[in-house]
């Protein structure tokens, strides 16, 4: 059992103890231990047993619990609390904004034990009768429940990426030599996946028979040439069946979003689909360039394909450096040097270290003296690691009034500044726009970080006028981040064509808080492809020399002197 699992178990136990009215000191001891374990540089399973009890923040009871989990892969105390807590309460714990004390009040005083009961109570204004609750809290709870219920059977593409391709591989082996392919929204690399669709050139009866033998798959429904399955009781799988001669016609029809198919047909392409020998042949017969699956959404891709003007889409290999990463100077896992060496080992030419600014106290944000200390460390490492380079950056909080988090003389010392909103996210559009526009107009802002603050399937972003933001970035020579974390992917890909039209650079940035986080550039790149981004449109595709030149020229243009 790894550290994260042990920490998660302690964190869950702490909340359950509090909900069940147990001693708050004891509950907090498990919560504190969870925090300690998450920050440990080494795995508990690799430590000598007596050393575990010497870790600051680990007491006798928490130490014994750790040994139990390491030895048995189980945690009996947590299991006891899970048994006495209704399953519906465990689900309610997933809601944002409801802590253990409020959940305990809801459970004990209103006898609510399910999400549905809680939503009903909100609609009946019953939460407002409870101490510590008001109209605003009740409305937030109601909105969070509706958001949760609407999204609980949806997944981030990154969560099902490996699983979908693994399933495709298994079915190709199972049905060989019949062709098999992923299709639908999954094949288009949509950031959110409701179901994984797969096309199989075999009779529907055969498909059902063969899939029934696969572990984890349970048949939900059959409809002529389609069957619907549940994988491990959570992920929806839709299997489409067809004749081998119709495979490419069906692959084309099931891959494209409905608006794309409508536009293709309206452009005279319908007659070229039937019994096609390949998708390339379909586009060729319609006198169009081949449109990659990721672009088949119903935007301007049909016109571009007819005029042979489709862009050469960016690929993961086009990313030359890691922009936006956090070291253990703030809330990252690894040291600055470890991050740099890992990036270099992965073939990147540079890394932009952008730890949190001083207002982000919750993330160990850098006070001015620590900024200067970090810069001295970067200077030393750059001499050692050349020609690989560490760029000096900061992820500056955009404060409530739109100002950045340091005085100009400190901001001028950074190679580039990423400006992001992290606090007070519940804003009207008017407030959000005033805050963002002022930050964009700041001459030290190089990149606007995660534009809306959204967390896919978890938190809606604050409302913004995307066109006005992009226009402001164009006017102020500010780059817009495409935050590559699979839960952000912010700016949304649907706004990328407008950014291209306005000649605004995008920067595909992993927002990496660990070395493993570098790999998220893949998902940022997939989202960028959907928006038609090329490597020329993307700042993190610049070589180290190109980025240095760009930043120098930008400072000269802005008349910034470090």
PAFIGU-52901 format. One record per residue (C-alpha): x, y, z; residue number from 1. Coordinates in steps of 0.25 Angstrom, whole numbers, always signed. Layout:
N
SITE, X, Y, Z, NUM
...
This chain:
562
SITE, +0, +0, +0, 1
SITE, +6, +13, -4, 2
SITE, +7, +26, +3, 3
SITE, -5, +33, -4, 4
SITE, -14, +21, -1, 5
SITE, -10, +22, +14, 6
SITE, -12, +37, +14, 7
SITE, -26, +36, +7, 8
SITE, -30, +25, +17, 9
SITE, -26, +34, +29, 10
SITE, -33, +46, +23, 11
SITE, -46, +38, +21, 12
SITE, -46, +33, +35, 13
SITE, -44, +47, +41, 14
SITE, -56, +52, +33, 15
SITE, -64, +40, +37, 16
SITE, -61, +41, +52, 17
SITE, -65, +55, +52, 18
SITE, -78, +52, +45, 19
SITE, -81, +41, +55, 20
SITE, -78, +51, +66, 21
SITE, -65, +45, +71, 22
SITE, -55, +52, +79, 23
SITE, -50, +63, +71, 24
SITE, -35, +62, +76, 25
SITE, -34, +48, +71, 26
SITE, -41, +51, +58, 27
SITE, -31, +62, +56, 28
SITE, -19, +53, +59, 29
SITE, -23, +45, +47, 30
SITE, -25, +57, +38, 31
SITE, -11, +62, +42, 32
SITE, -4, +49, +40, 33
SITE, -11, +49, +26, 34
SITE, -4, +62, +23, 35
SITE, +9, +58, +28, 36
SITE, +9, +45, +20, 37
SITE, +5, +52, +7, 38
SITE, +18, +61, +8, 39
SITE, +28, +49, +11, 40
SITE, +39, +48, +1, 41
SITE, +40, +33, +3, 42
SITE, +30, +22, +3, 43
SITE, +26, +17, +17, 44
SITE, +26, +2, +12, 45
SITE, +41, +4, +9, 46
SITE, +45, +10, +23, 47
SITE, +49, +2, +35, 48
SITE, +37, +0, +44, 49
SITE, +43, +7, +56, 50
SITE, +46, +19, +48, 51
SITE, +31, +21, +44, 52
SITE, +28, +24, +59, 53
SITE, +39, +35, +59, 54
SITE, +33, +43, +48, 55
SITE, +28, +56, +53, 56
SITE, +12, +56, +53, 57
SITE, +11, +41, +54, 58
SITE, +7, +36, +68, 59
SITE, +5, +22, +74, 60
SITE, -9, +20, +69, 61
SITE, -6, +25, +55, 62
SITE, +7, +18, +55, 63
SITE, +0, +4, +58, 64
SITE, -10, +7, +48, 65
SITE, +0, +9, +37, 66
SITE, +7, -4, +41, 67
SITE, -7, -11, +40, 68
SITE, -9, -5, +26, 69
SITE, +5, -9, +21, 70
SITE, +4, -23, +27, 71
SITE, -11, -27, +23, 72
SITE, -14, -17, +12, 73
SITE, -27, -13, +21, 74
SITE, -30, -3, +32, 75
SITE, -40, -9, +42, 76
SITE, -44, +4, +49, 77
SITE, -48, +11, +36, 78
SITE, -56, -2, +32, 79
SITE, -63, +0, +45, 80
SITE, -67, +14, +42, 81
SITE, -71, +11, +28, 82
SITE, -81, +0, +33, 83
SITE, -88, +10, +43, 84
SITE, -89, +21, +32, 85
SITE, -100, +20, +22, 86
SITE, -95, +19, +8, 87
SITE, -103, +32, +4, 88
SITE, -95, +40, +14, 89
SITE, -82, +35, +7, 90
SITE, -87, +40, -6, 91
SITE, -91, +53, +0, 92
SITE, -77, +55, +5, 93
SITE, -73, +56, -9, 94
SITE, -80, +70, -10, 95
SITE, -72, +82, -11, 96
SITE, -74, +92, +1, 97
SITE, -80, +82, +11, 98
SITE, -70, +79, +22, 99
SITE, -72, +68, +33, 100
SITE, -79, +77, +43, 101
SITE, -90, +81, +33, 102
SITE, -92, +67, +28, 103
SITE, -93, +62, +42, 104
SITE, -104, +73, +45, 105
SITE, -111, +70, +32, 106
SITE, -111, +55, +36, 107
SITE, -115, +56, +50, 108
SITE, -124, +67, +50, 109
SITE, -132, +65, +37, 110
SITE, -130, +50, +36, 111
SITE, -125, +51, +22, 112
SITE, -117, +40, +17, 113
SITE, -116, +41, +2, 114
SITE, -113, +51, -9, 115
SITE, -127, +51, -14, 116
SITE, -133, +54, +0, 117
SITE, -123, +66, +2, 118
SITE, -127, +72, -12, 119
SITE, -141, +71, -8, 120
SITE, -138, +77, +5, 121
SITE, -131, +89, -2, 122
SITE, -143, +91, -11, 123
SITE, -152, +91, +1, 124
SITE, -143, +101, +8, 125
SITE, -141, +92, +20, 126
SITE, -126, +94, +21, 127
SITE, -129, +109, +24, 128
SITE, -135, +104, +37, 129
SITE, -122, +98, +42, 130
SITE, -111, +106, +50, 131
SITE, -100, +110, +42, 132
SITE, -107, +110, +29, 133
SITE, -114, +121, +21, 134
SITE, -120, +124, +8, 135
SITE, -106, +125, +1, 136
SITE, -101, +112, +7, 137
SITE, -114, +105, +3, 138
SITE, -113, +110, -11, 139
SITE, -99, +106, -13, 140
SITE, -102, +92, -8, 141
SITE, -113, +90, -17, 142
SITE, -105, +95, -29, 143
SITE, -94, +85, -25, 144
SITE, -103, +74, -24, 145
SITE, -109, +76, -38, 146
SITE, -95, +78, -44, 147
SITE, -91, +65, -37, 148
SITE, -103, +57, -42, 149
SITE, -101, +62, -56, 150
SITE, -87, +58, -56, 151
SITE, -85, +45, -48, 152
SITE, -86, +36, -60, 153
SITE, -76, +44, -68, 154
SITE, -61, +43, -69, 155
SITE, -49, +51, -73, 156
SITE, -43, +46, -86, 157
SITE, -30, +44, -78, 158
SITE, -37, +35, -68, 159
SITE, -42, +25, -79, 160
SITE, -31, +27, -89, 161
SITE, -23, +15, -86, 162
SITE, -35, +7, -83, 163
SITE, -42, +10, -97, 164
SITE, -29, +7, -105, 165
SITE, -27, -6, -97, 166
SITE, -41, -10, -100, 167
SITE, -39, -7, -115, 168
SITE, -27, -16, -115, 169
SITE, -34, -28, -108, 170
SITE, -46, -27, -118, 171
SITE, -36, -26, -130, 172
SITE, -30, -39, -125, 173
SITE, -44, -45, -122, 174
SITE, -50, -42, -135, 175
SITE, -38, -43, -144, 176
SITE, -37, -43, -156, 177
SITE, -50, -34, -156, 178
SITE, -47, -19, -154, 179
SITE, -49, -12, -141, 180
SITE, -48, +2, -137, 181
SITE, -51, +12, -126, 182
SITE, -61, +23, -131, 183
SITE, -70, +34, -126, 184
SITE, -66, +45, -116, 185
SITE, -54, +36, -111, 186
SITE, -48, +35, -125, 187
SITE, -50, +50, -126, 188
SITE, -42, +52, -113, 189
SITE, -53, +60, -106, 190
SITE, -48, +64, -92, 191
SITE, -61, +58, -86, 192
SITE, -66, +44, -89, 193
SITE, -80, +39, -86, 194
SITE, -78, +26, -93, 195
SITE, -67, +18, -101, 196
SITE, -72, +14, -114, 197
SITE, -65, +3, -123, 198
SITE, -69, -2, -137, 199
SITE, -68, -16, -140, 200
SITE, -69, -22, -154, 201
SITE, -77, -35, -149, 202
SITE, -92, -39, -147, 203
SITE, -99, -33, -135, 204
SITE, -101, -47, -129, 205
SITE, -87, -50, -130, 206
SITE, -82, -37, -124, 207
SITE, -92, -40, -112, 208
SITE, -87, -54, -111, 209
SITE, -72, -51, -111, 210
SITE, -73, -38, -102, 211
SITE, -81, -46, -92, 212
SITE, -69, -55, -89, 213
SITE, -60, -43, -85, 214
SITE, -58, -40, -70, 215
SITE, -64, -28, -65, 216
SITE, -74, -26, -76, 217
SITE, -89, -27, -73, 218
SITE, -100, -25, -84, 219
SITE, -110, -14, -82, 220
SITE, -117, -13, -95, 221
SITE, -118, -18, -109, 222
SITE, -124, -10, -121, 223
SITE, -122, -16, -135, 224
SITE, -108, -13, -139, 225
SITE, -104, -7, -125, 226
SITE, -102, -13, -111, 227
SITE, -99, -5, -99, 228
SITE, -90, -10, -87, 229
SITE, -85, -6, -74, 230
SITE, -71, -8, -71, 231
SITE, -68, -11, -56, 232
SITE, -82, -5, -53, 233
SITE, -78, +9, -57, 234
SITE, -73, +12, -71, 235
SITE, -83, +11, -82, 236
SITE, -78, +3, -94, 237
SITE, -86, +4, -108, 238
SITE, -82, -7, -118, 239
SITE, -87, -4, -132, 240
SITE, -88, -15, -142, 241
SITE, -87, -15, -157, 242
SITE, -84, -23, -170, 243
SITE, -69, -23, -173, 244
SITE, -72, -16, -187, 245
SITE, -79, -5, -179, 246
SITE, -68, -3, -168, 247
SITE, -62, +10, -173, 248
SITE, -75, +16, -176, 249
SITE, -80, +13, -162, 250
SITE, -67, +18, -156, 251
SITE, -68, +31, -163, 252
SITE, -83, +32, -159, 253
SITE, -81, +29, -144, 254
SITE, -68, +37, -142, 255
SITE, -73, +50, -147, 256
SITE, -81, +59, -137, 257
SITE, -95, +61, -143, 258
SITE, -92, +76, -148, 259
SITE, -80, +71, -155, 260
SITE, -88, +60, -162, 261
SITE, -99, +70, -166, 262
SITE, -89, +79, -172, 263
SITE, -82, +68, -179, 264
SITE, -95, +64, -185, 265
SITE, -99, +78, -189, 266
SITE, -86, +80, -196, 267
SITE, -90, +68, -205, 268
SITE, -82, +57, -198, 269
SITE, -93, +48, -195, 270
SITE, -92, +40, -208, 271
SITE, -77, +36, -206, 272
SITE, -79, +29, -192, 273
SITE, -86, +16, -196, 274
SITE, -76, +4, -197, 275
SITE, -64, +13, -197, 276
SITE, -51, +5, -196, 277
SITE, -45, +15, -186, 278
SITE, -48, +29, -179, 279
SITE, -37, +35, -188, 280
SITE, -45, +30, -200, 281
SITE, -58, +37, -195, 282
SITE, -51, +51, -194, 283
SITE, -44, +49, -207, 284
SITE, -56, +46, -214, 285
SITE, -63, +58, -208, 286
SITE, -51, +66, -213, 287
SITE, -47, +70, -199, 288
SITE, -34, +68, -191, 289
SITE, -34, +57, -180, 290
SITE, -40, +63, -168, 291
SITE, -34, +56, -155, 292
SITE, -45, +50, -146, 293
SITE, -41, +61, -135, 294
SITE, -46, +72, -144, 295
SITE, -59, +66, -148, 296
SITE, -68, +75, -139, 297
SITE, -76, +83, -149, 298
SITE, -68, +96, -149, 299
SITE, -60, +102, -161, 300
SITE, -53, +89, -164, 301
SITE, -61, +85, -176, 302
SITE, -58, +98, -183, 303
SITE, -44, +97, -179, 304
SITE, -43, +83, -185, 305
SITE, -50, +87, -198, 306
SITE, -40, +99, -200, 307
SITE, -28, +89, -196, 308
SITE, -25, +99, -184, 309
SITE, -26, +90, -172, 310
SITE, -14, +92, -163, 311
SITE, -3, +83, -159, 312
SITE, -8, +80, -145, 313
SITE, +2, +80, -133, 314
SITE, +7, +67, -128, 315
SITE, +12, +64, -114, 316
SITE, +26, +63, -120, 317
SITE, +25, +77, -124, 318
SITE, +26, +82, -109, 319
SITE, +40, +86, -107, 320
SITE, +39, +91, -92, 321
SITE, +31, +90, -79, 322
SITE, +25, +103, -77, 323
SITE, +17, +105, -63, 324
SITE, +23, +95, -53, 325
SITE, +24, +96, -38, 326
SITE, +35, +91, -29, 327
SITE, +36, +88, -14, 328
SITE, +39, +103, -13, 329
SITE, +24, +104, -13, 330
SITE, +14, +92, -14, 331
SITE, +22, +83, -23, 332
SITE, +27, +69, -20, 333
SITE, +41, +70, -25, 334
SITE, +53, +80, -24, 335
SITE, +56, +90, -34, 336
SITE, +68, +82, -39, 337
SITE, +60, +69, -39, 338
SITE, +50, +75, -48, 339
SITE, +60, +81, -57, 340
SITE, +68, +68, -59, 341
SITE, +55, +60, -61, 342
SITE, +51, +70, -72, 343
SITE, +64, +69, -78, 344
SITE, +64, +54, -78, 345
SITE, +51, +54, -85, 346
SITE, +57, +61, -96, 347
SITE, +52, +75, -93, 348
SITE, +61, +87, -95, 349
SITE, +56, +96, -84, 350
SITE, +47, +97, -72, 351
SITE, +40, +109, -67, 352
SITE, +39, +108, -52, 353
SITE, +27, +116, -47, 354
SITE, +24, +114, -33, 355
SITE, +13, +121, -26, 356
SITE, +13, +135, -21, 357
SITE, +13, +140, -7, 358
SITE, -2, +142, -6, 359
SITE, -4, +127, -8, 360
SITE, +0, +124, +7, 361
SITE, -8, +111, +6, 362
SITE, +3, +106, -5, 363
SITE, +15, +112, +2, 364
SITE, +16, +123, -7, 365
SITE, +29, +131, -9, 366
SITE, +31, +143, -1, 367
SITE, +41, +153, -7, 368
SITE, +53, +148, +0, 369
SITE, +50, +134, -5, 370
SITE, +48, +139, -19, 371
SITE, +63, +144, -19, 372
SITE, +68, +132, -12, 373
SITE, +61, +123, -23, 374
SITE, +67, +132, -34, 375
SITE, +81, +130, -28, 376
SITE, +79, +115, -28, 377
SITE, +74, +115, -43, 378
SITE, +86, +123, -47, 379
SITE, +95, +112, -41, 380
SITE, +88, +101, -48, 381
SITE, +87, +108, -61, 382
SITE, +103, +108, -61, 383
SITE, +103, +93, -58, 384
SITE, +92, +89, -67, 385
SITE, +95, +97, -80, 386
SITE, +90, +97, -91, 387
SITE, +78, +92, -83, 388
SITE, +72, +104, -77, 389
SITE, +63, +107, -65, 390
SITE, +54, +120, -67, 391
SITE, +51, +129, -55, 392
SITE, +36, +130, -54, 393
SITE, +25, +131, -44, 394
SITE, +10, +128, -44, 395
SITE, +5, +141, -39, 396
SITE, -8, +142, -32, 397
SITE, -17, +152, -39, 398
SITE, -22, +159, -27, 399
SITE, -37, +164, -25, 400
SITE, -34, +177, -31, 401
SITE, -27, +171, -43, 402
SITE, -13, +174, -38, 403
SITE, -1, +164, -38, 404
SITE, +5, +159, -25, 405
SITE, +18, +167, -25, 406
SITE, +24, +181, -27, 407
SITE, +29, +184, -41, 408
SITE, +43, +183, -37, 409
SITE, +41, +169, -33, 410
SITE, +32, +165, -45, 411
SITE, +43, +171, -54, 412
SITE, +53, +160, -49, 413
SITE, +45, +149, -55, 414
SITE, +48, +144, -69, 415
SITE, +33, +142, -70, 416
SITE, +20, +143, -62, 417
SITE, +8, +134, -62, 418
SITE, -4, +142, -56, 419
SITE, -15, +133, -50, 420
SITE, -27, +134, -41, 421
SITE, -27, +125, -30, 422
SITE, -36, +131, -19, 423
SITE, -50, +137, -18, 424
SITE, -54, +129, -30, 425
SITE, -69, +132, -28, 426
SITE, -70, +145, -37, 427
SITE, -80, +151, -46, 428
SITE, -76, +153, -60, 429
SITE, -74, +168, -58, 430
SITE, -65, +165, -46, 431
SITE, -57, +154, -53, 432
SITE, -55, +162, -66, 433
SITE, -50, +175, -58, 434
SITE, -40, +166, -50, 435
SITE, -35, +158, -63, 436
SITE, -34, +170, -72, 437
SITE, -26, +178, -62, 438
SITE, -16, +167, -60, 439
SITE, -15, +165, -76, 440
SITE, -12, +180, -77, 441
SITE, -1, +179, -67, 442
SITE, +12, +180, -75, 443
SITE, +19, +169, -67, 444
SITE, +8, +158, -70, 445
SITE, +14, +149, -80, 446
SITE, +3, +137, -80, 447
SITE, -11, +137, -75, 448
SITE, -12, +124, -67, 449
SITE, -25, +115, -67, 450
SITE, -34, +126, -72, 451
SITE, -47, +122, -65, 452
SITE, -42, +114, -53, 453
SITE, -51, +102, -56, 454
SITE, -49, +88, -52, 455
SITE, -56, +79, -62, 456
SITE, -67, +70, -55, 457
SITE, -64, +77, -42, 458
SITE, -65, +92, -43, 459
SITE, -71, +101, -53, 460
SITE, -62, +113, -57, 461
SITE, -65, +127, -53, 462
SITE, -73, +134, -65, 463
SITE, -64, +142, -75, 464
SITE, -66, +148, -88, 465
SITE, -56, +139, -96, 466
SITE, -56, +148, -108, 467
SITE, -53, +161, -100, 468
SITE, -42, +153, -92, 469
SITE, -35, +148, -105, 470
SITE, -36, +162, -111, 471
SITE, -29, +168, -99, 472
SITE, -18, +158, -100, 473
SITE, -16, +161, -115, 474
SITE, -16, +176, -111, 475
SITE, -6, +174, -100, 476
SITE, +3, +163, -106, 477
SITE, -1, +153, -95, 478
SITE, -1, +138, -97, 479
SITE, -13, +130, -93, 480
SITE, -10, +117, -86, 481
SITE, -16, +104, -90, 482
SITE, -14, +97, -76, 483
SITE, -12, +83, -80, 484
SITE, -16, +77, -67, 485
SITE, -27, +67, -71, 486
SITE, -36, +73, -60, 487
SITE, -34, +87, -66, 488
SITE, -32, +88, -81, 489
SITE, -34, +103, -79, 490
SITE, -35, +111, -89, 491
SITE, -46, +102, -95, 492
SITE, -43, +97, -109, 493
SITE, -55, +103, -115, 494
SITE, -49, +117, -113, 495
SITE, -36, +113, -120, 496
SITE, -40, +116, -134, 497
SITE, -43, +131, -130, 498
SITE, -30, +132, -123, 499
SITE, -23, +127, -136, 500
SITE, -31, +138, -144, 501
SITE, -26, +149, -134, 502
SITE, -12, +144, -135, 503
SITE, -11, +141, -120, 504
SITE, -1, +131, -116, 505
SITE, -5, +119, -108, 506
SITE, +4, +112, -98, 507
SITE, +1, +97, -95, 508
SITE, +6, +96, -81, 509
SITE, +5, +84, -71, 510
SITE, +4, +92, -58, 511
SITE, +12, +81, -53, 512
SITE, +13, +79, -38, 513
SITE, +21, +66, -40, 514
SITE, +31, +60, -50, 515
SITE, +19, +51, -54, 516
SITE, +11, +63, -57, 517
SITE, +20, +66, -69, 518
SITE, +12, +55, -77, 519
SITE, +0, +63, -76, 520
SITE, +5, +71, -88, 521
SITE, -1, +60, -96, 522
SITE, -15, +63, -92, 523
SITE, -13, +78, -94, 524
SITE, -8, +75, -108, 525
SITE, -20, +66, -111, 526
SITE, -29, +78, -107, 527
SITE, -21, +88, -116, 528
SITE, -22, +79, -128, 529
SITE, -37, +80, -127, 530
SITE, -36, +95, -127, 531
SITE, -27, +94, -140, 532
SITE, -14, +99, -132, 533
SITE, -1, +97, -140, 534
SITE, +13, +97, -134, 535
SITE, +15, +111, -139, 536
SITE, +3, +115, -131, 537
SITE, +8, +109, -118, 538
SITE, +19, +116, -109, 539
SITE, +23, +103, -102, 540
SITE, +27, +98, -116, 541
SITE, +38, +109, -117, 542
SITE, +52, +104, -116, 543
SITE, +60, +109, -104, 544
SITE, +67, +120, -113, 545
SITE, +54, +124, -119, 546
SITE, +47, +125, -105, 547
SITE, +59, +134, -100, 548
SITE, +58, +143, -113, 549
SITE, +43, +144, -111, 550
SITE, +44, +148, -97, 551
SITE, +55, +158, -99, 552
SITE, +47, +164, -111, 553
SITE, +35, +165, -102, 554
SITE, +42, +172, -91, 555
SITE, +48, +182, -101, 556
SITE, +34, +184, -107, 557
SITE, +28, +186, -93, 558
SITE, +40, +194, -88, 559
SITE, +42, +185, -77, 560
SITE, +56, +185, -70, 561
SITE, +60, +174, -61, 562
